[in-house]
Amino acid sequence: MYTTDLRTAEEKAAAEKAGLKLAENPESIAELEEIFQARIDADEYIEPKDWMPDGYRKTLTRQISQHAHSEIIGMFPEGNWVTRAPTLMRKLILIAKIQDEAGHGLYLYSAAETLGTSRAEMVDQLLSGKAKFSTIFNYPTMNWADIGTVGWLVDGAAITNQIPLCRCSYGPYARAMVRVCKEESFHQRQGYEALLAMAKGTDAQRKMIQDAFDRMFWPSLMMFGPPDSDSMHLSQNTIWKIKRFSNDELRQRFVDATIPQAQHLGITIPEGIVFNEETGHWDFPDLDWDEFWAVVKGDGVCSSNRMDARRKAVDDGAWVREAATAYAEKQAQKSSAA
Amino acid sequence: MNIYRDESNPLFQYVVGLGDDALILGHRWSEWLSKGPNLELDIAASNLALDLIGQANLLLEYAAEVEGAGRSADDLAYLRDTQDFRCHWLCEQPNEDWGVTIARMLMFSTYQYLRYSALMQSTDRQLAEIAAKALKEVTYHRRFAAEWTVRLAQGTDEGHRRVQNGFNILWRFVPELFETSGGERTLANDGIAVASDSLEADWRETMDEVMTKAGVSAPETSGRVMASRHNGHHSEHLGHLLCEMQFLQRAYPKASGATW
């Protein structure tokens, strides 16, 4: 789906013209950039074969691969509970959810590959620690309510971030996001429903919900990234329409949607979160950005566990991949000899 | 004396056996999640787990209905102890590596394929319907396992060694697959169940075909398990699996008001 060219004839002609111009006159990069920006301003999608500035390519490769890595690493905190899911139905739901995350990882890697970096290279960057993934997955899942909370808050925050990305200027990423968002919305509802079920149970279960919220709420707000005042990528990404809303805008949107949901679950809302009658929004205190940056740098509770687990899966599976490759080569030789 | 042998309700025992096989093998597949050799195989592992646990859900629901004691499928899955499980020893063995996992899947999916194929003719309509649905799934499982057996064993020396190792470890659980209890025999005579021993010839033929293609062989002396699932006997592995799987239901009993 990612390489499907969905452009109209006029759009294709314009892109071709831009390409020809470059071939005839390599000095006209400034002109190409102008055409490129004009297309973005006209809300056109940029497709893999279109000319694009290096910075655009680089930024998107970083963002999409980081997103893919997050999907893959995100399988660990959930996988942590798959063998302990409390009912057959919950077990099926959790397996299907983890499967969806693997699927998201797969098609995000594919979307990123359209920009010219191979999946193997991107995975190497993750394993070497060069590439980052979402900070939230460095936190442990300690009780079953954490699994519901991951669906409700973590996928909820992800959706808030990603719905605008369905209109991002890069076609393959935007299209991948449409499907990812559909599935994530499903996960969010399932997560919330799992918590509703627990809320109807015992005090011990309600305590688990409160505990999960207390631990995960703040880190889920950090998923939107640093405050607008110190985000490095904001302005250029906004001009390129990779990002349509600022971190703080999206964070506020998420808080406003989440607090009433938390109240409905019977959760005690942390001090400092108050409804502001004037603005119509929920005010909340400054986040602990020292914690955020420490986690980004690898000091999260589970940071090294996640990377060790990922490397172990890659190492343990090496012989399987080698055998499969060798077999495919043998088959190819056989059919060319025949 | 076999105090955990229960022949008072042979249909219940039979259906629970089918359900437990699917549940325990599905659980083993779920252990692969996030640890697969690559993303595509991780997704395949979750498909297999979903299919099998889905089958377990249907079968245990039906078993609960047959029993008529007010228990649910979840009660059967989460609140029985080891000795009341009726899964085959083959299903409960640990995954070890991808080679052992694939060898086991070839052995058991071939068995399930034959068993469900025959069960489609059951005079018990519900059982026949579940079998028809499950057969579609295990047809794919068998193909997947057969392809990977050949791919690994014919790919590299290490692949060959690891798959052969899987068959070496697991072959001693083969005789149990065809052990036919008295209750099962009676049900089979009535056209309800499939006598396990009736599947052996076809199973050996199919296995031989795939294993020959892969260049692996059954170990010459593999022995057999001197214990029976019908008496509630299991390997030590099942107890640990259940400790993990049943933890929440045991720690927060529904009798005390817990809901999941």
Interface residues (C-beta under 8 A of the other chain):
Chain A: I72 M75 F76 E78 G79 V82 T83 R84 A85 P86 T87 L88 M89 R90 K91 L92 I95 A96 I98 Q99 A102 G103 G105 L106 Y109 W144 A194 A197 M198 K200 G201 T202 A204 Q205 A309 K312 A313 D316 G317 A318 W319 V320 R321 E322 A323 A324 T325 A326 Y327 K330
Chain B: L23 H27 S30 E31 L33 S34 K35 G36 P37 N38 L39 E40 L41 D42 I43 S46 N47 A49 L50 I53 G54 A56 N57 L60 A73 D74 A77 Y78 D97 W98 V150 R151 L152 Q154 G155 T156 E158 G159 R162 E244 M245 F247 L248 Q249 Y252 S256 G257 A258 T259 W260
